[in-house]
Amino acid sequence: MSEAARKAWRCFPWDPGARDGTPFSSSYLPPGQTIGRFDLQDRPPVRYLAESPDHALGEALGPFRGTRFRSAYLRQGGHQFALVEVSLAPSLVARIPDCTDPEVLKALGLQPDELAHHDRSLTQAIARRLHDLGAATGSPSGLRWWSALTGAWHTVVVFTDRARPGEVKFGAPEHLRETDPQVVRALSVLGIRRY
């Protein structure tokens, strides 16, 4: 992974009163992860992070592609969306293979069309294989891949049982507004019309 990937972002519905790790907090991991591209059926849960603020918001707004923007798009579960910067320790970054690199794919015996496949049983099986490879060494500890929304955005997947204490740190969340630059950019990429 690149130097830039040491910073990642998460967009989520934020309750400033929520305790760390509970729903509506920046570090919350939703249970029942079964339909995501690289889910491991909660054994362990995986953490999906975006490499840019625009991408983090884009993942939350993806279901509204091609529509006219409504302020309700920036709310979920009764809470306003917030953006939080996530710092990934260099030791963790070093254990996350960049699957956008053909040499990495070759070394891992992976095909790009399999990673990009719409069939979640295929992509989840790849994530399980990578997770199992790290059983003895802790590496790989996740993977880096393109967003399903656009190749301009990249996702960092962290296998939560491979992240050592202190390797994933959450900053201070900030609520998002319609006029924030990252919101405007994400809406543009997704074809969500503001006016």
Beta strands, then each sheet from edge to edge (+ up, - down):
strand 1: 7-13
strand 2: 46-50
strand 3: 75-76
strand 4: 79-88
strand 5: 142-146
strand 6: 154-159
strand 7: 168-170
strand 8: 174-175
sheet 1: 1+ 4- 3+
sheet 2: 1+ 4- 7+
sheet 3: 1+ 4- 8+
sheet 4: 2+ 6- 5+
end
